[in-house]
Structure formats: C-alpha cells, structure tokens
Amino acid sequence: MEKRGYFRLKEDLSIEFREIDQSDFDKVKERMAFESGKLLLEEKLWKSEGRESSQKEREYGLLISYIQIIEKKLDKILERMEEKNGGPSFSKSLRTIDISGSGVRFLSQKRPDRPYLELVISIPRIHPRKIRTIAEIVRVGEKKTGEHTSWEIAAKYLEIAEEDRDVLISYIIDREREAIKKSKADE
C-alpha cells in the first residue's frame, strides 16, 4: 500500500494546461523561477500595506504594478505568436477530480501525446492565486460518457515553488476544515 505524503482534496478548480516535452522543460522552469521571485516581492509589499509605508515602498509598489501590466501584455503577445506558429496553447479543465501537494488528477478532452504538462492552477482565495507547475504524466485513462470520450490524466509535480506548494496545501487544509465544520453542523 502506497503511503501518501499530502492530504488530497476532491474539488472543482480551474486548471489550464499544455503539453511540453524535454526541450520546453527548462524554459518553463526558468519562467517559473522568475514568477516565484516576483510573487515573494509582491507579498512583502502587500503585507506592508496595512501600516504606514515609506516613499520607497510606495514607489516599489508602483513599479510592481507597471511590471505586471507589461508582463500581461507580453504573455498575450507570446500566446498569439505560439498560436500563429502552430505551437502549443493552453487547454482548460474546469473540473479537478483530485488535487494534493504532490499532484493532480483531472479530465481533458484530448489525450496527451507528450510526457510533461505545464499546469496553471487557479486557487480561489481572498487574493486569488495562480500556481504554475511542471508535472509528469503518470497515468492516462479513458472515460466514456455516452458517445463522449474524455481522458483522466494523473500527474505528479516535478517543479513547483515551495511557496506555491504551501499555498496549495493551506487551501486544501482550509477546505477540509470547512467540510468538517459543515458535516458537524448538519448532524
């Protein structure tokens, strides 16, 4: 029997994913490292908003805002370029079947052809967070519903920022706590 290292949660979440191969792996990993560092700086700024902030912190906040706008525009440009060049684009799964701090299982309309996935998992919170990870596909199963076929994909995270894993685990524990409270209230 396999011992799990993390709590698992069955939850409906939005997941964007695209297939990648070994040649894309390092590019995505580098982008993730940049985003992780930027998020740490943003969180530091957000935590300082409740108190009197210095001129330097206000200027820093303005700079971060400008960088975010530029980054969103560059992401759109890159997406369009990839689409025009026949490159991979993100697909969406609006229903997560199973999620944990070590991996995810979800449904896709397309059977994957490559060994890895770049995942963007949207975590609904007071300040919504998108977690980017690289995952290895460990299992693909066919699911038939009438005439419709979908694919159940199980993947384990290979690259995920520890801060993102902490956010994910915290979310799972909070949702479990809510479920326990609700079941006790229903008794």
C-alpha positions in Angstrom: 0.0 0.0 0.0 1.4 3.4 -1.0 1.6 6.0 1.8 0.6 9.5 0.7 2.7 12.4 1.8 -0.1 15.1 1.4 -3.8 15.4 2.0 -5.9 15.1 -1.1 -9.0 17.1 -2.0 -11.8 16.5 -4.4 -12.6 19.9 -5.7 -13.8 21.9 -8.7 -11.0 24.2 -9.7 -9.9 25.8 -13.0 -6.7 24.2 -14.4 -5.0 25.4 -17.6 -2.5 23.0 -19.1 -0.4 22.5 -22.1 1.8 19.6 -23.1 5.5 20.1 -23.1 8.5 17.9 -23.9 12.1 17.9 -22.5 13.1 20.9 -24.8 10.4 23.1 -23.2 11.1 21.9 -19.7 14.0 24.3 -18.9 12.2 27.3 -20.5 9.2 26.8 -18.3 11.3 26.2 -15.2 13.1 29.4 -15.8 9.9 31.4 -16.2 8.5 29.8 -13.0 11.6 30.8 -11.0 11.1 34.4 -12.2 7.4 34.4 -11.3 8.1 32.9 -7.9 10.6 35.6 -7.0 8.2 38.3 -8.2 5.4 36.9 -6.1 7.5 37.0 -3.0 8.2 40.6 -3.6 4.5 41.3 -4.2 3.5 39.5 -0.9 6.1 41.5 1.0 4.6 44.7 -0.4 1.0 43.5 0.3 1.9 42.8 3.9 3.3 46.3 4.4 0.1 48.0 3.0 -1.7 47.8 6.4 0.9 50.0 8.1 2.3 53.4 7.2 4.5 52.7 4.2 7.6 54.7 3.2 8.1 56.6 0.0 10.4 53.9 -1.2 7.8 51.2 -0.6 5.1 53.2 -2.5 7.5 53.7 -5.4 8.3 50.0 -5.3 4.5 49.2 -5.4 4.0 51.4 -8.4 7.0 49.7 -10.2 5.5 46.3 -9.5 2.2 47.5 -11.0 3.9 48.6 -14.1 5.8 45.4 -14.4 2.6 43.4 -14.0 0.9 45.3 -16.8 3.9 44.8 -19.1 4.1 41.1 -18.2 0.4 40.5 -19.0 0.9 42.2 -22.4 4.0 40.2 -23.2 2.2 37.0 -22.2 -0.6 37.8 -24.6 1.9 38.5 -27.4 3.7 35.2 -26.7 0.4 33.3 -26.7 -0.6 34.8 -30.0 2.8 34.1 -31.5 2.7 30.4 -30.4 -0.8 30.0 -31.8 0.2 31.5 -35.2 3.3 29.3 -35.3 1.2 26.2 -34.6 2.9 26.0 -31.2 1.2 24.6 -28.1 -1.6 26.6 -26.5 -3.2 26.1 -23.1 -6.3 23.9 -22.7 -8.7 24.3 -19.8 -10.2 21.8 -17.5 -12.9 23.3 -15.3 -13.2 20.3 -13.1 -10.4 18.9 -11.0 -11.1 15.5 -9.7 -8.3 15.2 -7.2 -5.6 17.6 -6.0 -2.8 17.5 -3.4 0.5 19.0 -2.6 2.2 16.3 -4.8 0.0 16.0 -7.8 -3.3 16.4 -9.6 -5.9 14.3 -11.4 -8.3 15.9 -13.9 -10.3 15.4 -17.1 -9.2 16.5 -20.5 -11.0 16.5 -23.9 -7.7 15.5 -25.5 -5.4 12.5 -24.9 -1.9 13.9 -24.2 1.0 13.0 -26.5 3.9 14.4 -24.5 5.3 13.3 -21.2 5.0 16.6 -19.3 2.5 19.3 -18.6 2.8 22.9 -17.7 -0.1 23.5 -15.3 -1.6 26.7 -14.1 -3.9 26.0 -11.2 -6.3 28.8 -10.0 -6.7 28.8 -6.3 -9.7 30.9 -5.2 -8.9 32.9 -2.1 -9.3 36.4 -0.8 -6.4 37.2 -3.1 -6.8 34.6 -5.9 -3.5 32.9 -6.8 -2.4 31.1 -9.9 0.1 28.3 -9.2 2.3 27.3 -12.1 4.0 23.9 -12.1 5.6 21.4 -14.3 4.1 17.9 -13.9 4.9 14.5 -15.3 2.0 12.4 -16.6 1.9 9.2 -14.6 -1.4 7.8 -15.8 -4.0 8.4 -18.6 -7.3 6.7 -18.5 -10.2 6.8 -21.0 -13.6 7.9 -19.6 -16.7 7.4 -21.8 -20.0 9.2 -21.1 -22.4 8.1 -23.7 -20.8 9.0 -27.0 -18.4 11.5 -25.5 -14.9 10.4 -24.6 -12.6 12.3 -22.2 -9.3 11.4 -20.7 -8.5 11.3 -17.0 -4.9 12.5 -16.5 -3.0 11.9 -13.3 0.2 13.9 -13.0 2.8 14.5 -10.2 4.5 17.8 -9.8 8.2 17.8 -10.7 8.7 21.6 -10.4 6.7 23.7 -8.0 7.8 26.7 -5.9 7.7 25.8 -2.2 5.6 28.9 -1.6 3.1 27.7 -4.2 3.0 24.2 -2.6 2.4 25.9 0.8 -0.5 27.9 -0.7 -1.9 24.8 -2.2 -1.6 22.7 1.0 -3.1 25.6 3.0 -6.0 25.8 0.7 -6.6 22.0 0.9 -6.5 22.0 4.7 -8.8 25.0 4.9 -11.4 23.3 2.6 -11.2 20.1 4.6 -11.7 22.1 7.8 -14.8 23.8 6.2 -16.2 20.4 5.2 -15.7 19.0 8.7 -17.5 22.1 10.2 -20.3 21.7 7.7 -20.8 18.0 8.4 -20.9 18.6 12.2 -23.4 21.4 11.7 -25.6 19.1 9.6 -25.7 16.4 12.4 
